[in-house]
């Protein structure tokens, strides 16, 4: 139900949210906002749990407190806290989250919710760069850019939301992508295309807020340059931060110029904070975290929770913090594995499914999966588009929790997928292999150059994890592969 409430909320707001309201930067009232300030806060509050559920929070309280402290300091200098601002903004709370994702990304939701990933943190070179990026995202919030962007496309978005609630969200188009976004308007908000004017304004505000906090805001230029290098390395497949934040021109040059202008205005920018950032990045997980699940030889392993199950051949696996989704190339079926938090026994969960309105029980039974008690229920149901579906639910009592598998296909193709559903679900096992259980992620580490030498020589003797090469490390350190590194300089590598 939580995944449906937000789309319904947003559709309601679209139909009613055209009243004039104020921009805290200009102080002027306008009609081109999809939401009032109070509604923006409500949208952010409703969307935040979806973001956290989809990406997960990075489990390091010190890193979280560090980002939040810096973010709150910048908020205090922002237009949301300036004299005479509308109380709707002066009283707005800001929340800063560090997401457990390797993607280099930062984004904001309306209402004061701002996110950075551990992937972004690892690629930062100093605290000044982080201040510019956080300031940029604060700028999107105080500039109300999300509300403006949604207002521009509200009718098309409303239709899309209503469509996503229907059954075609599962079997129409890209099923793997749709299941990730089922009811997930939070995800849709992330990919709102801000106009060039919004990006220019946020760049200006990011530099301004960082400079007012005493940081050398020109440092932001090097970070955005490294984003472009990541893009080039990936074959022009833009990192999410660039794809959702289109470059409003030469932003690297702009940041240097804007920082210089603010210095001329008497704003002192003497903080860089390289070691302040590095002490929080040291030891940070880098890349995908295998302890949260990985696939090897058609088996999904989860070392952190000590279980495994087979992955059907030809199925794509999407591993999220709250679920594992498996979809075949045909896009005509889906298997989802998750923990059922409503019930403490498999039997109770199975009985609840069987008693749901609108479903007809076809088959049910009990047995074991890897020596653990399990209950299964096969039901028929019809979705809002009139599609006739058949679903197999299987609940397993494991480690004091109820693990739930759900397999779904059109009734007409049930015979094709039913054996696959049953074998995958019945193949659930407790993992006992120490080599799997002790799997560890790659992490960021720090070292110091003992003598001046090219970066390529500096890292020449360092064993590199799979997928990491000299160029990757150079981008991580915001240097060129052949660049001369001075003696005593601290640099990052992956171990």
Beta strands, then each sheet from edge to edge (+ up, - down):
strand 1: 21-22
strand 2: 29-30
strand 3: 95-99
strand 4: 106-109
strand 5: 113-117
strand 6: 285-286
strand 7: 294-296
strand 8: 299-302
strand 9: 307-310
strand 10: 315-319
strand 11: 324-328
strand 12: 333-340
strand 13: 360-369
strand 14: 372-382
strand 15: 388-398
strand 16: 401-410
strand 17: 429-430
strand 18: 442-448
strand 19: 453-454
strand 20: 484-485
strand 21: 490-494
sheet 1: 1+ 2-
sheet 2: 3+ 5+ 4-
sheet 3: 6+ 18- 21+
sheet 4: 7+ 8- 9+ 17-
sheet 5: 10+ 11- 12+ 16- 15+ 14- 13+
sheet 6: 19+ 20-
end
